[in-house]
Amino acid sequence: MVEITDGEFKQLAEYINKNYGIFLKGEKRTLVMGRLSGILEKNDFKSFSEYFSYVRSDPSGEAEKNLVNRITTNYTYFMREPSHFRYLRDAALPNLEKSIKDRDLRVWSAGCSSGEEAYTLAFILNDYFKDKSWWDTRILATDISEKALETARRGIYDSARLADLPPSWKLKYFKKLDESRHEVTDGVKKQVIFANFNLIGDPFAFKKRFHVILCRNVMIYFDQDKKRELINRFYDITAPGGYLFIGHTESIGSRESGYQYVMPALYRKSWEQIRG
């Protein structure tokens, strides 16, 4: 295995932090070596400096996409942090149903990984809005990893991963492929728009604001400045009365943004702040 020097790790870490907001701490050095060593060996790179030069000079951008795919951790599962989904169903959606006049509910799963979070949102929205002809409940789901997005778009999961889902969801929203695999139904797939998006590098050029944003267990990889920057970008594109869900290991300081605290890992942009 090719060793990465202190200088090479620093160079790579600074590049990733600047362009993607991910903070690679020193203890991630072994992880980085392990995940990238196969690329170096396959392409006969003699050092990480040589590999990094190749990444930055590749005009197609594919080398950089591959780098990002390998160093990002895409770990998630259906109904992760279930208290969030219960609150969405029992409190947030009833509030939004009353306040959204054009019946265009805008939901963003930011850092959607392999799709389980976005599809869970779709199941909840479908159950709640039983007459969907009156509501637009499409979901935007984004991630920087193309590999994760490919899995999400396929919507095929090991049957064991569905173990904690309600039986009604398994019947309504999945097709059984065989004893070990289930696939999300076409109707649900059409409801979710998966797209590659860099939360730090890409502009938030959205035409309308979002009523619900989930960015959970993503900011744990960011340094404090990038985290604060992202939170305020989220705030600017949150509709009045809209919600931001973050991971339970994450928090937002009272002075970091205009969001108001609702409960652990849940914040809201109040109407009063907008009017004031």
C-alpha positions, -999 to 999 in steps of 0.1 A, spaced: 0 0 0 13 35 -9 18 56 22 4 91 23 28 117 37 18 144 62 20 170 35 0 150 10 -28 143 36 -29 180 45 -31 190 8 -59 165 2 -78 175 34 -76 212 26 -89 205 -9 -118 184 3 -127 209 30 -126 239 7 -147 223 -21 -170 200 -2 -170 212 34 -158 178 47 -133 180 75 -108 151 74 -93 149 108 -58 134 113 -73 101 125 -90 97 91 -55 93 75 -56 55 76 -92 54 63 -82 77 34 -53 54 25 -74 23 27 -102 37 5 -79 52 -21 -51 26 -23 -69 6 -49 -71 35 -73 -33 42 -69 -24 5 -75 -48 1 -105 -34 32 -122 2 26 -111 5 59 -93 37 60 -72 25 86 -47 -6 104 -35 8 136 -49 8 120 -84 -28 108 -79 -39 142 -66 -24 159 -96 -43 135 -119 -76 143 -101 -72 180 -104 -62 178 -141 -89 154 -153 -111 175 -176 -140 151 -174 -143 155 -136 -148 117 -133 -116 113 -112 -128 138 -87 -163 122 -85 -146 89 -78 -125 105 -51 -155 119 -34 -174 86 -37 -146 68 -19 -140 91 10 -176 99 19 -194 76 43 -229 67 31 -246 51 60 -283 53 65 -314 31 69 -352 33 67 -369 53 96 -335 64 110 -342 86 140 -379 78 140 -389 106 163 -383 130 134 -408 111 112 -434 110 139 -431 147 144 -434 153 107 -465 132 105 -482 144 137 -473 180 139 -454 195 110 -476 183 82 -509 194 99 -493 228 104 -481 231 69 -514 218 54 -531 247 70 -506 274 59 -496 264 24 -522 280 1 -510 268 -33 -507 231 -20 -471 229 -33 -453 212 -4 -415 215 -10 -394 189 8 -356 185 5 -336 155 17 -301 170 17 -274 144 19 -298 116 10 -271 89 7 -286 57 -7 -322 69 -7 -338 54 24 -345 87 40 -361 102 9 -383 71 3 -394 71 40 -405 107 35 -425 97 4 -442 69 23 -453 94 50 -465 120 26 -485 94 6 -502 82 38 -509 117 50 -522 132 18 -545 104 7 -560 125 -21 -527 135 -37 -544 150 -68 -547 182 -48 -511 184 -36 -476 184 -52 -456 162 -28 -425 156 -49 -393 153 -29 -358 167 -39 -331 143 -27 -295 153 -32 -260 139 -24 -224 145 -36 -218 108 -41 -229 95 -75 -224 59 -63 -249 65 -35 -273 82 -59 -272 52 -83 -283 29 -54 -310 54 -45 -324 56 -80 -325 18 -84 -345 16 -51 -336 -20 -45 -328 -30 -9 -321 -62 10 -352 -75 26 -336 -74 60 -334 -36 57 -372 -34 57 -376 -53 89 -386 -22 110 -410 -8 85 -448 -11 90 -463 -42 72 -486 -18 53 -457 0 38 -440 -32 26 -473 -41 8 -480 -7 -7 -446 7 -15 -424 -23 -24 -423 -51 -50 -408 -83 -38 -381 -94 -63 -370 -125 -45 -364 -138 -10 -336 -114 -3 -345 -82 -22 -374 -57 -24 -378 -28 -49 -395 5 -42 -426 8 -65 -424 29 -96 -450 54 -83 -428 62 -53 -397 64 -74 -414 90 -96 -422 111 -65 -385 115 -56 -361 136 -77 -325 124 -71 -297 148 -80 -260 154 -74 -255 184 -53 -226 199 -33 -240 216 -2 -209 238 1 -198 244 -35 -231 246 -55 -253 277 -54 -287 275 -38 -304 287 -69 -338 274 -61 -369 291 -75 -390 285 -44 -383 280 -7 -386 247 11 -411 239 38 -392 209 51 -354 203 49 -337 172 63 -299 174 66 -291 148 91 -258 135 102 -240 155 74 -227 185 93 -207 162 117 -181 161 89 -179 199 86 -158 223 105 -175 250 125 -173 277 99 -187 255 71 -214 243 94 -224 279 103 -223 289 66 -245 259 56 -271 265 84 -276 301 73 -279 291 36 -306 266 47 -323 294 67 -324 317 36 -342 291 15 -366 279 42 -401 291 38 -417 310 68 -430 284 92 -407 257 76 -387 231 94 -350 220 95 -343 185 108 -306 178 116 -290 147 132 -293 140 169 -256 143 174 -257 178 159 -270 211 172 -274 248 163 -264 275 187 -290 302 195 -267 328 178 -258 308 148 -290 314 128 -325 328 130 -340 293 134 -360 287 166 -355 255 186 -384 231 186 -370 199 201 -336 181 199 -323 182 163 -354 201 150 -357 238 143 -382 261 127 -383 294 109 -410 313 126 -436 336 110 -429 362 136 -393 366 126 -403 371 90 -429 397 98 -405 415 122 
